[in-house]
Amino acid sequence: MSLLNKLSDFILPKELDFFGSLHEQSVITQRVIIMLYGIYIEKSETSEQLEVIIEKANDERVKKMKELNEVMITPVDKEAISRIYLQLDWIVLSIKHLNVEIAAYNISSLTEYGKIFLLLQKQIEKMNDCFLMLKQKKYEEVMMSANEIILLDDELIKEYSTQLANLFTSDSIKHIFRHKEILTQLKEISKRIHVSVNSIEDIVFKLN
């Protein structure tokens, strides 16, 4: 490395692709959600594989937060960006906790909640698109996708309510208790995605 390049590292502000990095983190989060579907619907994934990708998601978040802390210039305030990393982490943590709970209940299949799992996948896929569109400064498209995610959350809540009503027809208190907790956790994951999208909308307001 030349002397000029060494000096530039100290003099010039470090540049980062902030929205590209958020997209990368969102893609890892999407993989976590897809693996949950693979474990309990398709039976094509294992909990051990899920644990590996969850650890990777955490490692990537820690690395990206460190980079964010070190950079001098950001398109919006650092708090707005770090808030989304935190919310993406909450999505992953919610899935981690859900998987632990399911394992404790010794449940291996949740095919009756397949629609909920697919709605979660649609939400996170659209959130991935939001970060790409932020990078491209397509703010109107970001807001449209954000609204679609919120509508998907509404649809998920309706399915949650339907499944909850079906659950209460069971004669087994143990079955009702266990599956009510699982449904609540699934609804919480959708809520975390919804909150993340609200933060994306906030960034659009600051940029546009």
Salt bridges, closest charged atoms under 4 A:
ASP17 OD2 - LYS135 NZ 2.86
GLU24 OE1 - LYS64 NZ 3.38
GLU45 OE2 - ARG31 NH2 3.03
GLU60 OE1 - LYS63 NZ 3.51
GLU60 OE1 - LYS64 NZ 2.81
GLU70 OE2 - LYS66 NZ 2.68
ASP77 OD1 - LYS206 NZ 2.87
ASP89 OD1 - ARG61 NE 3.34
GLU112 OE2 - HIS179 ND1 3.74
GLU148 OE1 - LYS126 NZ 2.73
ASP153 OD2 - HIS194 ND1 2.74
GLU159 OE1 - LYS115 NZ 3.90
GLU188 OE2 - ARG192 NE 3.08
ASP202 OD2 - LYS206 NZ 3.31
